[in-house]
Amino acid sequence: MADEAARLMDLLGLDEDELTTVLAVDPLTLLSGQLDHRPELGILLALLAEAEERAGSPTLRRWVRATGPRGRPLDHLLARDFAAFEDTLAELAERGFVLRGGG
């Protein structure tokens, strides 16, 4: 599980504070890898698998912090509003993984 947490962190460019908030765990739990009780970790990685394959992690890192029609995807994650995050990810796929504006 610690590997999966590190994978999510790398995939979206999250810092440790953001990751602990998204997973609702304390830093010690994160460091110890005792994340078996956090089903959202596997779900988020599964949701992001196709996006990573189609767009790549650099695009996802930029996208998660970009403001779109529904706000920033990172804000949905930090609020633990996974349904809204999934909706924004679906919108990104529908648009063809195109981000507008400067980076």
Contacts in CASP RR format, 6 or more apart in sequence:
PFRMAT RR
TARGET T0000
AUTHOR 0000-0000-0000
METHOD contacts of the structure
MODEL  1
MADEAARLMDLLGLDEDELTTVLAVDPLTLLSGQLDHRPELGILLALLAE
AEERAGSPTLRRWVRATGPRGRPLDHLLARDFAAFEDTLAELAERGFVLR
GGG
1 33 0 8 1.000
1 34 0 8 1.000
1 35 0 8 1.000
1 36 0 8 1.000
1 38 0 8 1.000
1 41 0 8 1.000
2 30 0 8 1.000
2 31 0 8 1.000
2 32 0 8 1.000
2 33 0 8 1.000
2 35 0 8 1.000
4 35 0 8 1.000
4 41 0 8 1.000
4 42 0 8 1.000
4 45 0 8 1.000
5 19 0 8 1.000
5 23 0 8 1.000
5 30 0 8 1.000
5 33 0 8 1.000
5 35 0 8 1.000
5 41 0 8 1.000
7 45 0 8 1.000
8 14 0 8 1.000
8 19 0 8 1.000
8 22 0 8 1.000
8 41 0 8 1.000
8 44 0 8 1.000
8 45 0 8 1.000
8 48 0 8 1.000
9 15 0 8 1.000
9 16 0 8 1.000
9 19 0 8 1.000
10 57 0 8 1.000
11 45 0 8 1.000
11 48 0 8 1.000
11 52 0 8 1.000
11 57 0 8 1.000
11 60 0 8 1.000
11 61 0 8 1.000
12 48 0 8 1.000
12 57 0 8 1.000
12 60 0 8 1.000
12 61 0 8 1.000
12 64 0 8 1.000
12 74 0 8 1.000
12 77 0 8 1.000
13 61 0 8 1.000
13 64 0 8 1.000
14 22 0 8 1.000
14 64 0 8 1.000
14 74 0 8 1.000
16 27 0 8 1.000
16 30 0 8 1.000
18 74 0 8 1.000
18 77 0 8 1.000
18 78 0 8 1.000
19 30 0 8 1.000
20 26 0 8 1.000
20 27 0 8 1.000
20 30 0 8 1.000
21 77 0 8 1.000
21 78 0 8 1.000
21 80 0 8 1.000
22 40 0 8 1.000
22 44 0 8 1.000
22 77 0 8 1.000
22 78 0 8 1.000
22 80 0 8 1.000
23 30 0 8 1.000
23 35 0 8 1.000
23 38 0 8 1.000
23 40 0 8 1.000
23 41 0 8 1.000
24 38 0 8 1.000
24 80 0 8 1.000
25 35 0 8 1.000
25 38 0 8 1.000
29 35 0 8 1.000
35 41 0 8 1.000
40 80 0 8 1.000
40 82 0 8 1.000
43 82 0 8 1.000
44 77 0 8 1.000
44 82 0 8 1.000
44 85 0 8 1.000
47 85 0 8 1.000
47 86 0 8 1.000
47 89 0 8 1.000
48 60 0 8 1.000
48 89 0 8 1.000
50 93 0 8 1.000
51 60 0 8 1.000
51 89 0 8 1.000
51 92 0 8 1.000
51 93 0 8 1.000
51 97 0 8 1.000
52 60 0 8 1.000
54 93 0 8 1.000
54 96 0 8 1.000
54 97 0 8 1.000
55 63 0 8 1.000
55 92 0 8 1.000
55 97 0 8 1.000
59 97 0 8 1.000
59 99 0 8 1.000
62 99 0 8 1.000
62 103 0 8 1.000
63 73 0 8 1.000
63 92 0 8 1.000
63 97 0 8 1.000
63 99 0 8 1.000
64 72 0 8 1.000
64 73 0 8 1.000
64 74 0 8 1.000
64 77 0 8 1.000
65 72 0 8 1.000
65 73 0 8 1.000
65 74 0 8 1.000
66 72 0 8 1.000
66 73 0 8 1.000
66 99 0 8 1.000
68 88 0 8 1.000
69 91 0 8 1.000
70 76 0 8 1.000
70 84 0 8 1.000
70 87 0 8 1.000
70 88 0 8 1.000
70 91 0 8 1.000
71 88 0 8 1.000
73 85 0 8 1.000
73 88 0 8 1.000
73 89 0 8 1.000
76 82 0 8 1.000
76 84 0 8 1.000
76 85 0 8 1.000
76 88 0 8 1.000
77 85 0 8 1.000
END
